[in-house]
Amino acid sequence: MDWGANKRRYASPLNRAPRAVVQSLLLKPLVSSLLRVHVHGIAHLDLIANGDPFILVANHSSHFDAPLIFGALPRRLAQRISTGAAADYFFRHWYMAGPTQLFFNAFPVDRTGSRNRKGLAGQLLSDGVPLFIFPEGTRSRTGGMSTFHPGAAALCISHQVPALPVALVGAFAAWPAGAPRWTGGHPDVHVVFGSPMMPIPGEIATAFSERLRAKVIELHDTTALAYGMPTQADMLQLAAIEAAHPSDY
């Protein structure tokens, strides 16, 4: 792997300016034109110093998820962070890979196990590049969160960097997995930032990963209840009912 080329692509300050421009002038206005976006917990981001690496982890249920989070992040973080994106989906064709890298500073994540890309995320952290990872690995088909893969937690432990938990509320309803396009009518979507979390000394990756998942659920459900939206339990219950009686839906 040519780390020199990767460093220039993902970590170079020269690439941040054009990325900041397209994020602020194209990505954020586009999302705002389709959704009513509400951001909570922005003060927690003040706990992350400029230049410090961290790993942002969030629930994943919609194509809106990454644009929502980038639009909610302050520019000082949004222009530096690098996003893990599925290699078999976003990097399969140049017309997908180009915009994904331009808007999200994306690096490929192999979901098939056929290629060894595990070292790139660690190299980026070592060079001070914060990461954005969906620990579920793929979008939820029901809106309910599945288990978190422990990779993000393991990186936090091995590099001693904090995880920043983020919950997206309403994103699934705004563009459910499998739907050909988003829901009209400017639905409400909430981006909820939690306080940065560090692994406890001696904590193993699976345990830290479970703590992160529990925190994301807490952030999600607290906000959902406050605004009369479905909680994680509500979405899982509805999915179970639909699976038991598919002809009724």
C-alpha positions in Angstrom: 0.0 0.0 0.0 1.3 3.4 -1.0 0.8 5.3 2.3 2.4 8.4 0.8 -0.3 8.7 -1.8 -3.0 7.9 0.8 -1.7 10.5 3.1 -1.8 13.1 0.4 -5.4 12.1 -0.5 -6.9 11.8 3.0 -4.7 13.9 5.3 -3.4 16.7 3.2 -4.6 20.2 4.2 -4.6 21.1 0.5 -7.6 18.9 0.0 -9.6 20.4 2.8 -10.4 23.7 1.2 -12.3 22.3 -1.8 -14.0 19.7 0.4 -15.2 22.5 2.7 -16.5 24.4 -0.2 -18.6 21.6 -1.7 -19.8 20.5 1.8 -21.0 24.0 2.7 -22.2 25.2 -0.7 -23.7 22.0 -2.2 -24.2 19.2 0.3 -25.7 21.1 3.3 -28.1 23.3 1.2 -29.3 20.2 -0.7 -30.1 18.3 2.5 -31.8 21.3 4.0 -34.0 21.7 1.0 -35.3 18.2 1.4 -35.5 17.8 5.2 -36.1 19.8 8.4 -32.9 19.2 10.2 -32.6 19.7 14.0 -29.1 19.4 15.6 -28.7 18.7 19.3 -25.7 18.4 21.6 -23.4 20.5 19.5 -21.7 21.8 22.7 -20.2 18.3 23.1 -18.0 18.9 20.1 -16.2 21.6 22.0 -14.6 18.7 24.0 -12.7 17.7 20.9 -9.6 19.9 20.4 -8.6 21.0 16.9 -6.2 18.5 15.3 -7.1 15.6 17.7 -8.1 12.3 16.1 -11.3 10.6 17.2 -13.9 8.1 15.7 -17.4 9.2 15.1 -19.9 6.3 15.4 -23.6 6.5 14.4 -26.6 4.4 13.6 -27.2 3.8 9.9 -30.6 3.5 8.3 -30.7 5.9 5.4 -28.8 7.3 2.4 -29.2 10.7 4.2 -27.1 9.6 7.2 -23.6 10.8 6.1 -24.8 14.0 4.5 -26.8 14.8 7.7 -23.9 14.3 10.0 -21.5 16.3 7.8 -24.0 19.1 7.6 -24.3 19.2 11.3 -20.6 19.1 12.1 -18.7 22.4 12.5 -16.4 23.2 9.5 -13.3 22.6 11.6 -14.3 18.9 12.0 -16.2 18.3 8.8 -13.3 19.2 6.5 -10.9 16.9 8.3 -12.9 13.8 9.0 -12.6 10.7 6.7 -15.5 8.4 6.2 -15.5 4.6 5.9 -17.6 3.6 2.9 -18.4 0.2 1.6 -15.9 -0.7 -1.1 -18.3 -3.1 -2.9 -20.9 -0.3 -3.2 -19.3 3.2 -3.3 -15.9 2.2 -4.8 -17.2 -0.2 -7.5 -17.5 2.5 -10.2 -15.7 5.8 -10.7 -18.9 7.8 -10.9 -19.8 6.6 -7.3 -16.2 6.7 -5.9 -15.5 10.3 -7.1 -18.4 12.1 -5.4 -18.1 9.9 -2.3 -14.4 10.9 -1.9 -15.0 14.5 -2.8 -17.9 15.1 -0.3 -16.9 12.7 2.5 -13.1 12.2 2.2 -14.1 8.5 2.0 -11.8 5.5 2.4 -12.9 2.0 1.3 -14.1 -0.5 3.9 -14.1 -4.1 2.7 -17.3 -5.9 3.8 -16.5 -9.1 2.0 -13.2 -10.0 3.6 -11.6 -10.5 0.2 -9.1 -7.7 0.4 -7.0 -6.4 3.2 -7.8 -2.8 3.9 -7.7 -3.0 7.7 -4.5 -1.0 8.0 -5.7 2.1 6.3 -8.0 3.3 9.1 -5.2 2.9 11.7 -2.8 4.8 9.5 -5.2 7.6 9.2 -5.7 7.8 13.0 -1.9 7.8 13.5 -1.7 10.8 11.2 -4.3 12.7 13.1 -7.2 12.1 10.7 -10.5 11.6 12.6 -12.8 8.8 11.2 -16.5 8.4 10.7 -17.6 4.8 10.8 -21.1 3.1 10.8 -20.4 0.2 13.2 -23.5 -1.7 12.0 -21.7 -2.1 8.6 -24.8 -1.5 6.5 -28.1 0.3 6.5 -30.9 -1.1 8.7 -33.8 -2.5 6.7 -36.2 -1.7 9.6 -34.9 1.4 11.2 -34.0 -0.6 14.3 -30.3 -0.8 15.2 -28.5 -4.1 14.7 -25.4 -5.1 16.7 -22.2 -3.0 16.3 -19.1 -4.7 14.8 -16.2 -4.1 17.3 -13.8 -2.7 14.7 -14.3 1.0 15.6 -14.1 0.2 19.3 -10.9 -1.8 18.7 -9.3 1.2 16.9 -10.2 3.5 19.8 -8.5 1.1 22.2 -5.4 0.5 20.1 -4.9 4.2 19.2 -6.2 5.6 22.5 -8.6 8.0 20.8 -12.2 8.9 21.9 -15.4 7.7 20.2 -18.0 10.4 19.5 -21.5 8.8 19.6 -24.1 10.2 17.3 -27.8 9.3 16.9 -29.9 10.0 13.8 -33.6 10.2 14.5 -36.2 10.1 11.7 -33.7 9.4 8.9 -35.2 6.0 8.2 -38.6 7.5 7.8 -37.2 10.1 5.5 -35.6 7.5 3.2 -36.2 3.9 4.1 -33.8 1.3 2.8 -35.2 -0.2 -0.4 -37.2 2.9 -1.3 -36.3 4.3 -4.7 -36.2 7.9 -3.4 -36.7 10.0 -0.3 -40.0 10.9 1.4 -41.5 14.3 0.3 -42.9 17.0 2.6 -39.7 18.0 4.4 -39.8 15.4 7.2 -38.2 16.2 10.5 -34.8 14.6 11.2 -32.7 15.0 14.3 -28.9 14.7 14.6 -27.9 14.2 18.2 -24.3 14.4 19.4 -23.2 12.8 22.6 -20.2 13.4 24.7 -16.9 11.8 23.6 -16.3 8.4 25.2 -13.0 6.8 26.0 -12.4 3.1 26.5 -11.9 2.0 30.2 -8.4 0.7 30.9 -8.5 -3.0 30.3 -11.8 -2.9 28.4 -12.0 -5.2 25.5 -13.3 -4.1 22.1 -16.6 -6.0 22.3 -17.4 -4.4 25.7 -16.6 -0.9 24.5 -18.6 -1.5 21.4 -21.6 -2.5 23.4 -21.3 0.7 25.6 -21.2 2.8 22.4 -24.3 1.1 21.0 -26.1 1.6 24.3 -25.2 5.3 24.2 -26.4 5.7 20.6 -29.7 4.0 21.6 -30.0 6.3 24.6 -29.4 9.4 22.5 -31.9 8.2 19.9 -34.7 7.3 22.2 -34.4 10.3 24.5 -34.8 12.5 21.4 -37.5 10.4 19.8 -39.6 10.4 23.0 -39.2 14.2 23.3 -40.5 14.8 19.8 -43.2 12.0 19.5 -41.2 9.8 17.1 -40.6 6.0 17.2 -38.0 4.7 19.6 -35.7 1.8 18.7 -38.1 -0.6 20.5 -41.0 0.7 18.5 -39.3 0.2 15.2 -38.2 -3.3 16.1 -41.7 -4.2 17.3 -43.2 -2.9 14.1 -40.7 -4.9 12.0 -41.6 -8.0 13.9 -45.3 -7.5 13.2 -44.7 -6.8 9.5 -42.6 -10.0 9.3 -45.3 -12.0 10.9 -48.1 -10.6 8.7 -46.5 -9.5 5.5 -49.7 -9.6 3.5 -51.1 -6.8 5.7 -48.5 -4.3 4.6 
